[in-house]
Amino acid sequence: MCRSGIYVCIARLSSLFVFALMLPALSKAQADNDWVWMSGSSQTLQGSVYGTKGAPSPANTPGARFAATSWTDKNGDFWLFGGEAGASTPGAGYQLDELWKYDRVLRQWTFIQGDISTSPVPGVYGTKGIPDAANHPGGREASAVWTDANGDVWIFGGRGYDSQGLLGLLNDLWKLNSATMQWMWVGGNSTLTIGAAGQTGNYGTKGVADPANLPGGRMQAATWIDQAGDL
């Protein structure tokens, strides 16, 4: 019961009314912030279940890995490439070239392509600028990634294997055509000329674009796209 005057009573009742109106929104916000376990094991260092390449299955799952590259396509499906294999997986301690897709509607993983290997997987570069079903980046971790307006995927560098299977900091640029699922070597070096230290960059003249310019090898680089679609 209000004892401090009618205006104070109205103010208190108004506050209670507003709070009552907010309760559904607060409940929804709390619900939206809840985590849901969608897939995978609750235990660490689990191996992969590959199933049939290209076929989704509720049993499929990528194994434990570190510093994989990931992105989301136009349908909202999640993609995973590479990373360093964890213990109890094929190739434990090696950089992977596996490509996986998680369908958000089916809630199932698909092993799309890559090598199930217990040894280093070198890149198959083919001819620069020409996509080919045989092409693929070498196994790697911590690559930079972005998607363009067509939904194609671009990957730069990371720590991984060159065309000879040598491990180091790469500066190669790759494009994955989202329709054909073929890789194309776009630019950069296919071999690590200075070994594990990585590939040196070619800077040219500051502020002047040049086809000879090239960033040096690196991992964990940051990327973004501007309004013109440039990286």
N, C-alpha and C positions, 0 to 999 in steps of 0.2 A: 504494500500500500504506500502511495506517495504522500509525504508529509511536508514537502518543501515548496509547495505552490503548484498551480496547474501547469505553468510553462515547463517547470522541471519535470513534471510527470509526463507531459507530452514528449519531451526530449528523450526521456528514458524509454518510453514505449516505442518511439520511432527507432531508437537504436536497436532495441530487441527485434523489431520488425525487419529491419535491414539485415541483421545478423541471421534471422530465420531464412530470409531469402538467399543468403550467401551459402547456407549449409549444403545444398546440392552441388554447388560449384566447388566448394572445398572438398567434398567427398570425391567428386570427379577428378580434381587435381591430384588428390592423394592416390586415386586408382591409376591415373596416367603415369605416376612416378614409380609404380611398382615394377619390379623386375620379374620376368617370366623365363624360366629355363626352357629353351626351345629345342636344343639338340646337343649331342655329344655326351661324353662321360663326365661324371662328377669326380673322377679320379685324375691325377696328373700323369703325364708321360705315357699317354695311350697311343696305340698304333692306328694306322689308317685302315678303313674298310672300303675298298675300291669298287667292289661290285663289277658290273659290266660298263665299260667305257661308253659314255653318252647316254646311259639309262639311269634315271633317278630311282632311288630306292630308300625306304625308311631305314634300312640297315646301313646305308653308306655314311661315312663320316671321314673328314680329313684327320690325320693323326696330329699329335702335338707338334707345334713348330714355333719358331721365333722370328719376328720381324718380317712376316709375310706382307705382300702388297695387296690391297683390297680396294674395291670400288662398287658402286651401285649402278645398274643399268636403267634404261628408260622405263622398264616394267617394275622397278623397285626390287629386283632380284639382286642378291649379293654375290660377288665374285671374289675369289681368293687365288693369288698366284705366288708361287715360290715360298721363300722363308727357309730358315735353317731347321732341318729335321731334328726332332727331339728323340730322346732315348726310347727304345722299344718300337721304333718305326724303321722301315727300310731306309737305308742311307743315313742312319743316325749320325749327327755331327756334320753332315754335308748340306750344301745349299741345293734346294729343290727347284725343279722347273714344272711342277704340277700346276694345272689349272682346274679349279673347282667352281661349281655354281650351286648356290642355295636358293631354291624356288620358294618364295615367301608364301605362295598359295598352297602348294603341295606340302610345304615344310619338309622338303627332302633335299639331300645333297646329290649332285651328279659329278662324277669324275669325267671332265671334259677331254683333257689331253695331258701329255707329259710322260716322263719316264719313271717307272718304278725301279729305282736303282740303288745299289749299295755302294756306289762309287761316284766320283764327280761326273756331272753331265755337262759337257762342253756345248757351246752354242753352235747352231747350224745357221750360218748367215745367208747363204745363197748369194744372189746378186743384189746389190744395193738398189732400192727403189722398186723391186719386183716381188710381189707376194708369191708364196709357194707353200704348198701343203707340207713340204719337208722342212721348212724353216722353223726355228724356234730359238728364243733366247736361252743362253746357258742358265743353269741353276743359279739362283741369286737370292739375296735378302736385302731389305731396306731400300728398294728402288723407289724413285719418284714416279707418280702415276697421275693421269688425268684423262677425262673423256671429252670428245669433241661434240659438235652439234649433231653429227650423224650417229652418235652412240659408239663410235670406234674408240679403242683404248690405246693410249700412248704410254710407254714405259721408258724411263731414262735411268741408266746406270744401276748403282747399287754395288754391293760386294758379292762377286760371283765369279763364274768361270768364263773365260774367253773361248775362242774357237779351238784352242789347243788344250783346253782343260786346265789352264793356269788360273789360280785363284787370286783376285785382287780387286781394286776399286775401278769399276768400269765407267766408260763414258759413252756407251752405245745407246742409240735411240731406236726404239721399235714401235711398230703400229700393229694392232690386232684388229682386223676387219670383223665387225660384230655379225655380219651376215654370213661370210664364208668361213669364219674362224681360222683364217690364215694369217700368219705373221709376216711382216715385211721389215727388213732392216732399212731404216731411213737414213741414219747418219752415225757418226762416231767411229771408233776403232774396233776392229774385230779381234785384235790381239793386244795384250798388255806388254808394251815395249819396255817398261821399267819394272816389271814384276808386280809383287804384291803391294808395292807402294802406290800403284795405280797408274792411270794414264794422264799425261800432262795435257794442259789446255793450250789452245791457240787463241790469244786475245785480240790480235789485230789492233785497229785504232779505236780508242774509246768513243762510243757513240756512233760508230759507222758499221752498218751491217756488211757482212762479207761471207761468201760461201765457204771460205777457208776457216772462219771462226768456229770455235768449239770449246765448250766447257771441259775442264779436266774431270777425271774420274772422281766419284764421290758416292757416299751413301747417306741416307736419312735427309736428303734435300727437301726443302719446302717448295710447294708449287701452288699456283693459282691461275685462273683464266680471267682475262679482262673482257670488257663488253664487245670487243672486236673478235674474241675467240683466240687471241694470242696468249701464249704461255708466258 
